[in-house]
């Protein structure tokens, strides 16, 4: 079995286009009335920020049960349906095989998880110096992780926790 390569690359303007295309595809296979919003999140959504070249998508839905009933529609787009995959109240979908290209995190509209993801994204967009600092941590993590995603995630974790909390306060207080 081949191992996933953990690489962090410079920002690519194409990521905006890739997100828009995927948003249209997802919108075309799910019930429109259940979709509250589809957001580009993660590092690929922050102009100028280096990232693993994976488009992260936040899907806000009105009903997880309806989304569950339509999971085969996501599979028809090439997504693996992963269920909650370790986060209560989430539905997770991966596309692109071992070197995944897209991942969809679906939550109920306006849930705390949605607010947290959007706050962190908006904080990094508004504060390029913090985004730059995050990028440096991501590059260092990729350099030392030896393609072990858990090592990479652990390396970034304290930064993410600290700045997610700051982002939520910044956005909602």
N, C-alpha and C positions, 0 to 999 in steps of 0.2 A: 504494500500500500504506500502510495506516495505521501510525503509530508507537506502540509501547507507551509508556504513560504510567507514569513511575516516581514513585509517591507513597508517602509514609509517613504512616500515620494512627494515631490513638490506639488503644490496646488495646480490643478488642471482645470481651465475654464470649461472643458468638455463635461465636467461633472454636473454642471447646471443643466446642460442639454440632456445628459443621460437620465437625470432625475425627471425632467419634464416628460421625456418619452415613457419612462416607467410609470409615472403618475397616470398618464393617459391610458396605458395598457391596463393598469389595476382598475381604474375607473370604468373601463369597458367591460370588465367581467364580474364586478360586484354590484349589488343592488344600490342604486344611487341614493335611495331614501335612507340607507343605513350608514352611508359615508357622511361624517360630519366635516372632516378635513383630511388632506394628505399633505404632510410637511416633509421637506428635505431637512434632515438633522445630521448630527455627527460632523466630523471634521471636514468632510467633502462639501458641507454646506456653508463653510466659513471661508470667504474669499481670502486667498493668500496663505491659508493654513495648510501645512503638509499633512498627509493622511495616508492610511492604508487605502488602496484604491477600491474601496467598497462603498457603494451608495447606500446610506442608511435612510430609511423611510419610516416616518411615524404616521400610522394610519389611525385616525380617531373615528370610532364607530359608535353608533347608538345602541347596538346590541351585539355582544360577543356570540350569543347563540346563533344569530343570523349569519355572522361571519363564519362560525363553525360549519353551518349548513352549506356554505359556499366555498369551503376549503378546496374542493376539487377544481373550482374555477381558478384559484391561485396556482394549483398544481398544473393546470393547462398552460400557464405562462412559464412553466419551468421551475416553479418554486417547490422546495421541500417543505411540507407542512410539519412543523415541529411542536405544535401545541403551546403550552405555557413555557416550556423549556427553562424552568428554574425561576421564573418570576410570576408570582401569583397575579392573576388578572390580565396577563399578557397573552397574545397569540403571536407566535414568531414564525417567520417564513424566510428561507435562505434560497438564493439562486446562484448558479455558477459553479456548482461542484466544490471540490476541495479548495480551489482558489476563488472563493465566492466573489460575485460581482455586486450583488444587491442583498440587503436584508431588510425585512419589513417587521417593525415592532408595532403591533396593534393593541390599543387600549380603549377603554370606554372614554368617550368625549369628556374633556375637562377633568380627567382624573389627576390625582397628584403626580403620577408618572409622566403624563403628558406635560403638565406644567413644569416639572423638573427638566425634562429634555429641552423644551422650548426656551426656558430661562437660561440654561447653560449655553445653548446655541446663540441666543441673542446677546448674552454677556460677552462671549468671545467675538462676536461681530462688532460690538460697540467698543471693545477695549483691545485694540490690536497688540498692545504690549503684553497683555495676558495671553492672547492667542499665540504670540511668538514664543513666550515662555513654555506654553503647553507643547508647541511644536518641537522645541529643543528636548523636552522630556520624552516625547514620542520617538524622536530619532535615536536618542540614547537607549531607550528601552528596546527598540528594534535591533540596535547594534549588539546588545548583550544577551538577548533572549534565546539565541540559537534556535530560532523558529518554534519556540515553545510559547503558545498563546497565553498560557497561564502566567508565565514569567513576565511577558510583555504587559499584561493587564495589571499584575501586582505592582510592577514598576511605576505605572501611571496612577495607581489607585488613590494614593494620599492627595495628590494634586487635584484629581477629579472630585473627591469628596469635599475638600476645602473650598474649591471654586464653584462647585454646584451649590453648596450652601450659601455662599456669597451671592451667586447669581439669583437664587430664589428670593433672598432678601432684597436684592437690588430691583428685581422685577415686580415684586408683590408687596413691598412695604413703602 
